[in-house]
């Protein structure tokens, strides 16, 4: 069952004509059990500056939308992007900045957020000296933004995994975010999700 409340007002049809998130078959394996799932086509309608075509494949931790829950705002989203993409900390930083500025902008009117409460998203991304197991490159950092659900500032810790599957031309980027510290049980679950990813469909 698709979780439609998170990305309110987002349109399916502006990326791939006829894209059906329920019937689309991923060419990789990313666990579903224990997670809420949602998929969208790319380009992303609320972040047109992000120049990719493909699919966004999301996994929400249980309790992600419940204020006070340890998994609040904790989730992963995978970008399956057409073609081989050149990536760097600067490019990922820019993309995430545009992504969250656009996401917040989509919710201002809907959630009656006062204009004075809205601030520019601040992203700080750096490349790790050694990629994590299975990654072509790994990045970490923070996303400082407006939590439009609680209507207060929030900082998300993030890990970004660039994954190269053998024989695949397309690019896979797995983003993982949570306001919890990396040592928390929430991140144990997020790390397990990454470890369970497979380039082979199951």
SVG drawing of the C-alpha trace seen along z (x, -y; Angstrom):
<svg xmlns="http://www.w3.org/2000/svg" viewBox="-4 -37 44 51">
<polyline fill="none" stroke="black" stroke-width="0.4" points="0.0,0.0 1.4,-3.3 1.9,-5.9 0.6,-9.0 0.5,-11.6 4.3,-12.3 4.9,-13.8 1.5,-15.6 0.6,-17.2 3.3,-15.4 2.4,-14.2 3.2,-10.8 3.0,-11.7 5.6,-14.4 8.6,-12.2 7.8,-9.1 4.6,-9.1 2.4,-6.2 4.6,-5.4 2.7,-3.1 4.4,-2.8 2.5,0.4 3.5,2.4 7.0,1.0 9.6,3.8 12.9,2.7 16.0,4.1 17.5,4.4 16.4,5.7 15.6,3.3 13.6,4.8 10.0,3.9 9.0,5.9 8.8,3.7 8.9,0.5 6.3,-1.7 7.0,-2.0 6.3,-4.7 7.6,-5.3 7.6,-8.2 9.0,-9.0 11.8,-11.4 12.3,-14.3 11.0,-15.5 8.2,-18.0 8.9,-20.0 12.7,-20.1 13.1,-20.7 16.7,-21.8 17.7,-18.1 18.6,-17.0 17.8,-13.3 15.3,-10.9 14.4,-7.6 12.6,-6.4 12.6,-7.4 12.0,-4.4 11.3,-5.2 11.3,-3.2 9.8,-4.8 10.7,-3.5 7.7,-2.6 6.7,-5.7 8.5,-8.1 5.5,-10.5 4.7,-10.3 6.1,-13.2 8.0,-11.8 8.6,-8.4 12.3,-7.4 11.9,-6.9 10.3,-10.3 11.5,-11.6 13.7,-8.5 13.7,-7.0 15.6,-6.0 15.1,-7.0 16.8,-5.4 17.3,-7.2 17.5,-4.8 18.8,-7.2 19.1,-6.8 22.7,-6.7 26.1,-6.9 26.2,-10.1 29.2,-12.0 28.8,-12.7 30.7,-14.6 30.0,-16.0 29.2,-19.3 26.6,-17.8 24.9,-15.7 24.8,-18.8 23.2,-20.9 20.7,-18.2 19.6,-17.6 19.3,-21.4 17.0,-21.7 15.1,-18.6 14.3,-19.8 13.6,-23.4 11.1,-22.1 9.5,-19.7 9.1,-22.3 7.8,-24.8 5.1,-22.3 3.8,-22.1 3.8,-25.8 0.3,-26.7 -1.1,-23.2 0.0,-23.3 -0.6,-27.0 3.1,-27.7 3.8,-31.4 6.2,-33.0 8.5,-34.1 9.0,-30.5 10.4,-29.3 14.2,-29.3 16.6,-28.2 17.6,-24.6 21.3,-24.2 23.0,-21.0 26.5,-20.0 27.8,-16.9 31.3,-15.4 32.8,-12.3 34.2,-9.6 37.8,-8.8 36.9,-5.1 33.6,-3.9 31.4,-1.7 31.2,2.0 29.5,2.4 29.5,-1.3 31.4,-2.9 31.5,-6.0 29.9,-7.0 29.0,-10.5 27.7,-11.8 26.5,-15.1 23.5,-17.0 20.3,-18.6 19.2,-21.6 15.6,-22.4 12.1,-23.3 10.2,-20.3 6.9,-21.3 5.0,-18.6 6.0,-19.9 6.6,-23.5 10.0,-23.9 13.7,-23.7 15.2,-20.2 18.6,-18.7 18.6,-15.4 21.8,-13.3 22.4,-11.6 24.4,-8.9 24.5,-8.7 25.5,-5.5 26.5,-5.5 26.1,-1.9 27.5,-0.5 25.8,2.8 27.8,5.1 26.6,4.8 24.3,1.9 24.8,-1.4 22.3,-3.3 23.2,-5.0 21.9,-4.1 22.1,-6.5 20.6,-5.4 20.0,-8.3 19.4,-7.6 18.2,-10.3 17.2,-10.6 17.4,-13.3 18.7,-10.5 22.5,-10.2 24.3,-7.6 24.8,-5.4 21.0,-5.1 18.9,-2.0 17.1,-3.8 20.4,-3.9 21.0,-0.3 17.8,0.4 18.8,-2.0 22.2,-0.4 20.6,3.1 18.4,1.9 21.6,0.9 23.2,4.2 20.2,6.0 20.3,4.2 21.2,6.4 21.9,5.7 20.1,9.0 16.3,9.0 14.8,11.5"/>
</svg>
